[in-house]
Amino acid sequence: MAFWGNKMEGESPLPGEQAPIHLDGTLEEGYSEIVKSKGRAPGIDLAIKLSDLLLEHAVRERASDVHIECQGANLRVRFRVDGILQDMLSSPKNADIPLTQRIRVLAGFDPEPPASFRNEEGRFQKMLAGRAIQVRVSSFPTVNGEKLVLRVLDRQQLGLDLEQVGLDQDAMTLIKKLIRNPYGIFFITGSTGSGKTTSLYAILKNINTPMINIITLEDPVEYRLEGINQAQISAKSGFTWAEGLRTILRQDPDVIMVGEIRDFDTAEISLRAALTGHLLFTTIHTINSASIIERLFEMGVPPFLIGSSMLGAMSQRLVRKVCPKCSQNAAPPSEPVVNEFVKNMDPDEGKIVKELILKPGATYKVEKGCPECRSTGYMGRTGIFELMLMNEEIRKHILDHAPTDVIKRTAIRTGKMRTLLMDGILKARTGVTTLAEIIRVTATMV
């Protein structure tokens, strides 16, 4: 059955494969139409049609992930749109349409799941609407059967320009100046799916010229960037983060991007490389910019190495933008409500937050819901950012092994750092998003 094979960009259709179907209706309507044609076409052809239909709808709905699940006798499909999972299809499973087998083989797996569990991750590329869509596939065994998650990587949705990620003009000016330093290390932090990789790619694209040698270490390589040397981590072959970094340093690099710092070895090599004339960009998992320093302490990195090599750090989250078709104007919250909101904050931060919310001239919006935004009230996402730049005061705190809250307070007071909550409030004030959305996303930091 040759037509089960992978299909990459530019290849002719596989034997037996029909052109993708394009339906204006819902995914459920498209699925029903495919089921009705059962018996008139081979099951494999129907599986090909259904997998194409899923991906076409995913791209049309701007989904970042597609969840294909077995729920008892039902097939359930959910899309993650703007960070929120939405049900798209729930219908009785049809054994004559081998959808999961089709996707498994596209991803480079065996058609049937293995008898004993093993980690299965693969990827494939598909031409949809005249452009190449990359899909990363992960398989997971559940008691009800195999669950597949497809990460849809659409360059058109990525927004690789620094101007598109959501930075305001002041932060943009600071970032553009900072990323042109001849050496030092700059950290980006945020939760999974907060756009860290997008920001890193946008930074690299902004400084990329034929005069500098940019090398990246990634796991996985999300997108191919022209003019940049990208390397894929492979623990199986011994190409670890630390080993990759040691090799990169012998490749005459000017700029190095390390996908993530997870341990002492990678942290120490990165920070020492930043001291010896290299510019490094990397990500690290912490709750905010100031807590990066404490995380490095936990890994065992000496304070002098952090203080002398670190240029700064940026924390980020993604917030949903209000739907332009149905959003409505909203009155600002009352002062008693704001007082209650800020009562548990650091007094200095709480004072700034209160002033930002109550300051006259805001155009607050509230979500409503319409067919255009699938009744969510939101459409698309933008970033909120917390940019902390290194200065002498913060450097002294690092050498004294000061706790995170002291460093954060100093960054706000001496570095004019705007926290994630403050940046979010400013975006809510201009009607880009809602206060409710900002509070939802930053709740753990309030």
KEKEVEX-479218 format. One record per residue (C-alpha): residue number from 1; residue in three letters; chain; x, y, z. Coordinates in pm, whole numbers, plus 50000, padded with zeros to 5 digits. Example, Ala and Ser with C-alpha at 12.3 -4.5 7.8 and 13.67 -1.06 7.14 Angstrom:
% KEKEVEX-479218
> nr  rest  kette  xx  yy  zz
> 1  ala  A  51230  49550  50780 .
> 2  ser  A  51367  49894  50714 .
This chain:
% KEKEVEX-479218
> nr  rest  kette  xx  yy  zz
> 1  met  A  50000  50000  50000 .
> 2  ala  A  50233  50272  49876 .
> 3  phe  A  49977  50543  49931 .
> 4  trp  A  50030  50524  50311 .
> 5  gly  A  50373  50683  50277 .
> 6  asn  A  50481  51031  50391 .
> 7  lys  A  50419  51319  50156 .
> 8  met  A  50648  51622  50169 .
> 9  glu  A  50629  51964  50006 .
> 10  gly  A  50642  51964  49627 .
> 11  glu  A  50581  51591  49583 .
> 12  ser  A  50312  51462  49348 .
> 13  pro  A  50002  51305  49504 .
> 14  leu  A  50049  50954  49639 .
> 15  pro  A  49890  50668  49439 .
> 16  gly  A  49524  50643  49529 .
> 17  glu  A  49529  50984  49702 .
> 18  gln  A  49261  51227  49596 .
> 19  ala  A  49283  51603  49604 .
> 20  pro  A  49188  51751  49945 .
> 21  ile  A  48822  51835  49983 .
> 22  his  A  48727  52190  50067 .
> 23  leu  A  48406  52238  50260 .
> 24  asp  A  48251  52562  50376 .
> 25  gly  A  48057  52395  50658 .
> 26  thr  A  48165  52272  51000 .
> 27  leu  A  48402  51985  51065 .
> 28  glu  A  48109  51769  51179 .
> 29  glu  A  47927  51832  50849 .
> 30  gly  A  48241  51741  50655 .
> 31  tyr  A  48286  51424  50859 .
> 32  ser  A  47921  51323  50798 .
> 33  glu  A  47968  51371  50424 .
> 34  ile  A  48277  51148  50426 .
> 35  val  A  48094  50879  50628 .
> 36  lys  A  47803  50886  50378 .
> 37  ser  A  48043  50807  50093 .
> 38  lys  A  48154  50490  50275 .
> 39  gly  A  48119  50191  50043 .
> 40  arg  A  48158  50404  49732 .
> 41  ala  A  48528  50465  49803 .
> 42  pro  A  48799  50258  49977 .
> 43  gly  A  48835  50324  50351 .
> 44  ile  A  49194  50439  50305 .
> 45  asp  A  49086  50706  50056 .
> 46  leu  A  48829  50827  50309 .
> 47  ala  A  49096  50838  50582 .
> 48  ile  A  49313  51051  50352 .
> 49  lys  A  49019  51285  50291 .
> 50  leu  A  48941  51306  50663 .
> 51  ser  A  49300  51380  50768 .
> 52  asp  A  49319  51655  50503 .
> 53  leu  A  48983  51791  50620 .
> 54  leu  A  49104  51805  50982 .
> 55  leu  A  49418  51997  50885 .
> 56  glu  A  49229  52236  50655 .
> 57  his  A  48986  52322  50935 .
> 58  ala  A  49274  52351  51185 .
> 59  val  A  49451  52605  50966 .
> 60  arg  A  49128  52792  50894 .
> 61  glu  A  49043  52812  51266 .
> 62  arg  A  49403  52917  51355 .
> 63  ala  A  49444  52608  51577 .
> 64  ser  A  49786  52548  51730 .
> 65  asp  A  49706  52187  51828 .
> 66  val  A  49464  51917  51715 .
> 67  his  A  49365  51649  51972 .
> 68  ile  A  49230  51323  51827 .
> 69  glu  A  49089  51107  52106 .
> 70  cys  A  48895  50785  52152 .
> 71  gln  A  48617  50836  52408 .
> 72  gly  A  48453  50495  52443 .
> 73  ala  A  48267  50433  52116 .
> 74  asn  A  48313  50793  52004 .
> 75  leu  A  48579  50978  51806 .
> 76  arg  A  48646  51318  51963 .
> 77  val  A  48843  51599  51795 .
> 78  arg  A  48939  51918  51977 .
> 79  phe  A  49127  52225  51852 .
> 80  arg  A  49334  52454  52072 .
> 81  val  A  49252  52802  51944 .
> 82  asp  A  49406  53108  52112 .
> 83  gly  A  49526  52882  52395 .
> 84  ile  A  49181  52737  52477 .
> 85  leu  A  49063  52386  52379 .
> 86  gln  A  48734  52372  52186 .
> 87  asp  A  48527  52066  52085 .
> 88  met  A  48506  52042  51706 .
> 89  leu  A  48380  51687  51645 .
> 90  ser  A  48220  51412  51852 .
> 91  ser  A  48080  51120  51653 .
> 92  pro  A  48064  50742  51670 .
> 93  lys  A  48397  50586  51572 .
> 94  asn  A  48401  50435  51227 .
> 95  ala  A  48627  50129  51195 .
> 96  asp  A  48609  50151  50813 .
> 97  ile  A  48789  50490  50813 .
> 98  pro  A  49140  50428  50957 .
> 99  leu  A  49216  50791  51047 .
> 100  thr  A  49476  50727  51319 .
> 101  gln  A  49665  50479  51100 .
> 102  arg  A  49679  50736  50820 .
> 103  ile  A  49824  51003  51053 .
> 104  arg  A  50064  50752  51215 .
> 105  val  A  50220  50665  50881 .
> 106  leu  A  50238  51030  50772 .
> 107  ala  A  50435  51092  51093 .
> 108  gly  A  50674  50805  51014 .
> 109  phe  A  50529  50554  51267 .
> 110  asp  A  50415  50196  51201 .
> 111  pro  A  50045  50190  51100 .
> 112  glu  A  49947  50011  51423 .
> 113  pro  A  50055  50128  51774 .
> 114  pro  A  50329  49912  51932 .
> 115  ala  A  50221  49635  52172 .
> 116  ser  A  50442  49775  52450 .
> 117  phe  A  50465  50150  52514 .
> 118  arg  A  50739  50353  52355 .
> 119  asn  A  50769  50726  52304 .
> 120  glu  A  50657  50810  51950 .
> 121  glu  A  50711  51154  51803 .
> 122  gly  A  50721  51239  51434 .
> 123  arg  A  50648  51513  51186 .
> 124  phe  A  50531  51568  50831 .
> 125  gln  A  50462  51854  50594 .
> 126  lys  A  50145  51920  50399 .
> 127  met  A  50057  52169  50125 .
> 128  leu  A  49734  52348  50222 .
> 129  ala  A  49591  52663  50065 .
> 130  gly  A  49910  52703  49860 .
> 131  arg  A  50151  52700  50155 .
> 132  ala  A  50351  52439  50343 .
> 133  ile  A  50213  52349  50686 .
> 134  gln  A  50441  52151  50916 .
> 135  val  A  50275  51912  51160 .
> 136  arg  A  50441  51757  51465 .
> 137  val  A  50272  51438  51591 .
> 138  ser  A  50281  51283  51939 .
> 139  ser  A  50121  50950  52027 .
> 140  phe  A  49999  50850  52374 .
> 141  pro  A  49830  50524  52486 .
> 142  thr  A  49513  50567  52696 .
> 143  val  A  49275  50306  52840 .
> 144  asn  A  49028  50395  52562 .
> 145  gly  A  49282  50368  52282 .
> 146  glu  A  49550  50582  52123 .
> 147  lys  A  49542  50960  52158 .
> 148  leu  A  49719  51169  51893 .
> 149  val  A  49814  51534  51934 .
> 150  leu  A  49910  51726  51621 .
> 151  arg  A  50101  52053  51670 .
> 152  val  A  50023  52266  51363 .
> 153  leu  A  50318  52487  51267 .
> 154  asp  A  50199  52754  51028 .
> 155  arg  A  50464  53014  50946 .
> 156  gln  A  50192  53257  50838 .
> 157  gln  A  50048  53254  51192 .
> 158  leu  A  50390  53270  51357 .
> 159  gly  A  50467  53639  51306 .
> 160  leu  A  50844  53619  51300 .
> 161  asp  A  50899  53996  51295 .
> 162  leu  A  50990  54156  51627 .
> 163  glu  A  50729  54425  51555 .
> 164  gln  A  50453  54160  51550 .
> 165  val  A  50501  53991  51888 .
> 166  gly  A  50323  54263  52090 .
> 167  leu  A  50606  54473  52240 .
> 168  asp  A  50524  54839  52291 .
> 169  gln  A  50750  55106  52141 .
> 170  asp  A  50960  55166  52455 .
> 171  ala  A  51027  54796  52511 .
> 172  met  A  51099  54748  52140 .
> 173  thr  A  51364  55023  52146 .
> 174  leu  A  51531  54869  52454 .
> 175  ile  A  51525  54516  52309 .
> 176  lys  A  51670  54624  51972 .
> 177  lys  A  51955  54800  52152 .
> 178  leu  A  52016  54511  52392 .
> 179  ile  A  52030  54237  52125 .
> 180  arg  A  52308  54423  51946 .
> 181  asn  A  52550  54388  52237 .
> 182  pro  A  52876  54219  52133 .
> 183  tyr  A  52854  53967  52419 .
> 184  gly  A  52642  53865  52718 .
> 185  ile  A  52341  53642  52780 .
> 186  phe  A  51972  53732  52753 .
> 187  phe  A  51704  53507  52902 .
> 188  ile  A  51340  53462  52799 .
> 189  thr  A  51105  53288  53039 .
> 190  gly  A  50740  53191  53036 .
> 191  ser  A  50504  52898  53065 .
> 192  thr  A  50472  52631  52796 .
> 193  gly  A  50302  52783  52492 .
> 194  ser  A  50374  53144  52594 .
> 195  gly  A  50555  53227  52268 .
> 196  lys  A  50916  53205  52392 .
> 197  thr  A  51042  53031  52075 .
> 198  thr  A  50860  53282  51855 .
> 199  ser  A  51030  53570  52040 .
> 200  leu  A  51371  53402  52008 .
> 201  tyr  A  51322  53350  51634 .
> 202  ala  A  51205  53710  51593 .
> 203  ile  A  51519  53834  51773 .
> 204  leu  A  51748  53619  51555 .
> 205  lys  A  51572  53734  51239 .
> 206  asn  A  51616  54098  51348 .
> 207  ile  A  51994  54070  51388 .
> 208  asn  A  52063  53818  51111 .
> 209  thr  A  52313  53950  50852 .
> 210  pro  A  52581  53778  50638 .
> 211  met  A  52843  53936  50866 .
> 212  ile  A  52758  53728  51174 .
> 213  asn  A  52758  53353  51236 .
> 214  ile  A  52439  53251  51419 .
> 215  ile  A  52411  52893  51548 .
> 216  thr  A  52116  52745  51736 .
> 217  leu  A  52067  52437  51955 .
> 218  glu  A  51702  52331  51965 .
> 219  asp  A  51482  52042  52072 .
> 220  pro  A  51293  52024  51848 .
> 221  val  A  51378  52264  51562 .
> 222  glu  A  51036  52427  51518 .
> 223  tyr  A  51098  52624  51197 .
> 224  arg  A  51380  52642  50946 .
> 225  leu  A  51531  52993  50938 .
> 226  glu  A  51719  53106  50630 .
> 227  gly  A  52083  53204  50686 .
> 228  ile  A  52096  53052  51037 .
> 229  asn  A  52271  52726  51131 .
> 230  gln  A  52022  52523  51332 .
> 231  ala  A  52106  52200  51518 .
> 232  gln  A  51873  51938  51663 .
> 233  ile  A  51948  51790  52006 .
> 234  ser  A  51960  51410  52004 .
> 235  ala  A  52021  51239  52338 .
> 236  lys  A  52023  50898  52162 .
> 237  ser  A  52331  50990  51959 .
> 238  gly  A  52498  51170  52252 .
> 239  phe  A  52438  51517  52110 .
> 240  thr  A  52318  51672  52438 .
> 241  trp  A  52275  52041  52524 .
> 242  ala  A  52616  52055  52696 .
> 243  glu  A  52793  51858  52420 .
> 244  gly  A  52627  52070  52150 .
> 245  leu  A  52737  52391  52323 .
> 246  arg  A  53099  52272  52352 .
> 247  thr  A  53095  52188  51979 .
> 248  ile  A  52936  52523  51885 .
> 249  leu  A  53215  52713  52062 .
> 250  arg  A  53462  52559  51815 .
> 251  gln  A  53248  52676  51520 .
> 252  asp  A  53353  53044  51540 .
> 253  pro  A  53005  53169  51645 .
> 254  asp  A  52906  53532  51699 .
> 255  val  A  52554  53459  51827 .
> 256  ile  A  52432  53139  51993 .
> 257  met  A  52072  53046  52067 .
> 258  val  A  52021  52766  52321 .
> 259  gly  A  51662  52639  52317 .
> 260  glu  A  51646  52585  52693 .
> 261  ile  A  51878  52581  52995 .
> 262  arg  A  51785  52286  53216 .
> 263  asp  A  52095  52195  53419 .
> 264  phe  A  52422  52321  53569 .
> 265  asp  A  52647  52210  53280 .
> 266  thr  A  52444  52391  53012 .
> 267  ala  A  52403  52699  53236 .
> 268  glu  A  52772  52724  53322 .
> 269  ile  A  52897  52674  52964 .
> 270  ser  A  52643  52930  52836 .
> 271  leu  A  52730  53196  53094 .
> 272  arg  A  53105  53147  53050 .
> 273  ala  A  53064  53169  52671 .
> 274  ala  A  52876  53497  52724 .
> 275  leu  A  53176  53627  52920 .
> 276  thr  A  53427  53534  52651 .
> 277  gly  A  53285  53739  52365 .
> 278  his  A  52969  53558  52251 .
> 279  leu  A  52610  53683  52248 .
> 280  leu  A  52369  53418  52379 .
> 281  phe  A  51991  53395  52380 .
> 282  thr  A  51811  53122  52572 .
> 283  thr  A  51495  53026  52759 .
> 284  ile  A  51451  52900  53114 .
> 285  his  A  51139  52789  53305 .
> 286  thr  A  51051  53031  53586 .
> 287  ile  A  50746  53236  53685 .
> 288  asn  A  50890  53583  53613 .
> 289  ser  A  51207  53767  53509 .
> 290  ala  A  51350  53820  53857 .
> 291  ser  A  51314  53452  53955 .
> 292  ile  A  51556  53350  53678 .
> 293  ile  A  51843  53449  53910 .
> 294  glu  A  51716  53224  54190 .
> 295  arg  A  51674  52938  53940 .
> 296  leu  A  52039  52977  53834 .
> 297  phe  A  52143  52978  54202 .
> 298  glu  A  51953  52648  54246 .
> 299  met  A  52147  52498  53956 .
> 300  gly  A  52471  52590  54132 .
> 301  val  A  52585  52878  53911 .
> 302  pro  A  52815  53117  54106 .
> 303  pro  A  52670  53468  54166 .
> 304  phe  A  52971  53646  54007 .
> 305  leu  A  52914  53453  53681 .
> 306  ile  A  52545  53558  53669 .
> 307  gly  A  52615  53922  53758 .
> 308  ser  A  52897  53966  53506 .
> 309  ser  A  52744  53787  53205 .
> 310  met  A  52369  53860  53223 .
> 311  leu  A  52234  54142  53005 .
> 312  gly  A  51876  54105  53118 .
> 313  ala  A  51567  53887  53108 .
> 314  met  A  51220  53898  52960 .
> 315  ser  A  50915  53713  53091 .
> 316  gln  A  50614  53675  52864 .
> 317  arg  A  50263  53532  52835 .
> 318  leu  A  50006  53524  52555 .
> 319  val  A  49667  53689  52607 .
> 320  arg  A  49362  53670  52384 .
> 321  lys  A  49261  53982  52192 .
> 322  val  A  48897  54087  52197 .
> 323  cys  A  48698  54014  51884 .
> 324  pro  A  48680  54339  51680 .
> 325  lys  A  48332  54247  51551 .
> 326  cys  A  48145  54203  51879 .
> 327  ser  A  48344  54355  52168 .
> 328  gln  A  48165  54621  52372 .
> 329  asn  A  48282  54921  52572 .
> 330  ala  A  48311  54867  52947 .
> 331  ala  A  48325  55097  53248 .
> 332  pro  A  48648  55091  53453 .
> 333  pro  A  48632  54899  53782 .
> 334  ser  A  48545  55098  54095 .
> 335  glu  A  48813  55202  54345 .
> 336  pro  A  48691  54960  54621 .
> 337  val  A  48716  54669  54374 .
> 338  val  A  49070  54774  54275 .
> 339  asn  A  49169  54815  54643 .
> 340  glu  A  49055  54459  54710 .
> 341  phe  A  49250  54336  54405 .
> 342  val  A  49582  54494  54507 .
> 343  lys  A  49562  54440  54886 .
> 344  asn  A  49793  54135  54887 .
> 345  met  A  50052  54281  54648 .
> 346  asp  A  50383  54438  54737 .
> 347  pro  A  50283  54796  54839 .
> 348  asp  A  50503  54964  54573 .
> 349  glu  A  50375  54737  54294 .
> 350  gly  A  50014  54759  54417 .
> 351  lys  A  50027  55139  54411 .
> 352  ile  A  50144  55143  54045 .
> 353  val  A  49882  54881  53944 .
> 354  lys  A  49602  55079  54111 .
> 355  glu  A  49708  55401  53938 .
> 356  leu  A  49725  55226  53600 .
> 357  ile  A  49376  55076  53631 .
> 358  leu  A  49203  55393  53759 .
> 359  lys  A  49389  55651  53548 .
> 360  pro  A  49133  55839  53332 .
> 361  gly  A  49128  55802  52954 .
> 362  ala  A  49106  55421  52927 .
> 363  thr  A  48892  55251  52660 .
> 364  tyr  A  48819  54923  52838 .
> 365  lys  A  48640  54650  52643 .
> 366  val  A  48439  54345  52744 .
> 367  glu  A  48391  54028  52538 .
> 368  lys  A  48047  53936  52402 .
> 369  gly  A  48064  53656  52141 .
> 370  cys  A  47952  53619  51779 .
> 371  pro  A  47975  53360  51498 .
> 372  glu  A  48301  53521  51380 .
> 373  cys  A  48481  53431  51705 .
> 374  arg  A  48284  53107  51770 .
> 375  ser  A  48100  53283  52056 .
> 376  thr  A  48420  53319  52263 .
> 377  gly  A  48442  53698  52243 .
> 378  tyr  A  48811  53674  52151 .
> 379  met  A  49007  53639  51829 .
> 380  gly  A  49384  53607  51800 .
> 381  arg  A  49650  53658  52067 .
> 382  thr  A  49922  53905  52155 .
> 383  gly  A  50206  53904  52406 .
> 384  ile  A  50242  54076  52741 .
> 385  phe  A  50600  54129  52854 .
> 386  glu  A  50813  54197  53160 .
> 387  leu  A  51157  54329  53063 .
> 388  met  A  51426  54339  53333 .
> 389  leu  A  51759  54495  53236 .
> 390  met  A  52071  54439  53445 .
> 391  asn  A  52201  54741  53639 .
> 392  glu  A  52446  54799  53925 .
> 393  glu  A  52178  54776  54196 .
> 394  ile  A  52054  54437  54072 .
> 395  arg  A  52413  54318  54027 .
> 396  lys  A  52487  54399  54394 .
> 397  his  A  52177  54202  54501 .
> 398  ile  A  52294  53903  54295 .
> 399  leu  A  52637  53907  54461 .
> 400  asp  A  52461  53923  54800 .
> 401  his  A  52243  53624  54702 .
> 402  ala  A  51928  53837  54756 .
> 403  pro  A  51583  53670  54727 .
> 404  thr  A  51360  53713  54421 .
> 405  asp  A  51116  53965  54576 .
> 406  val  A  51406  54202  54660 .
> 407  ile  A  51542  54181  54305 .
> 408  lys  A  51195  54235  54159 .
> 409  arg  A  51131  54540  54381 .
> 410  thr  A  51469  54686  54282 .
> 411  ala  A  51403  54625  53910 .
> 412  ile  A  51070  54812  53937 .
> 413  arg  A  51220  55098  54139 .
> 414  thr  A  51561  55148  53970 .
> 415  gly  A  51512  54986  53629 .
> 416  lys  A  51156  55108  53571 .
> 417  met  A  51058  54747  53503 .
> 418  arg  A  50696  54699  53404 .
> 419  thr  A  50561  54367  53535 .
> 420  leu  A  50348  54128  53325 .
> 421  leu  A  50037  54253  53508 .
> 422  met  A  50126  54619  53445 .
> 423  asp  A  50193  54558  53074 .
> 424  gly  A  49866  54364  53051 .
> 425  ile  A  49669  54646  53215 .
> 426  leu  A  49813  54892  52962 .
> 427  lys  A  49693  54664  52678 .
> 428  ala  A  49349  54636  52843 .
> 429  arg  A  49335  55018  52875 .
> 430  thr  A  49373  55054  52497 .
> 431  gly  A  49101  54795  52428 .
> 432  val  A  49332  54528  52284 .
> 433  thr  A  49217  54275  52545 .
> 434  thr  A  49005  54270  52862 .
> 435  leu  A  49099  54309  53228 .
> 436  ala  A  48938  53969  53292 .
> 437  glu  A  49174  53806  53041 .
> 438  ile  A  49479  53976  53194 .
> 439  ile  A  49382  53860  53542 .
> 440  arg  A  49319  53505  53413 .
> 441  val  A  49665  53483  53257 .
> 442  thr  A  49859  53654  53540 .
> 443  ala  A  49658  53509  53833 .
> 444  thr  A  49954  53314  53977 .
> 445  met  A  50157  53635  53997 .
> 446  val  A  49901  53849  54182 .
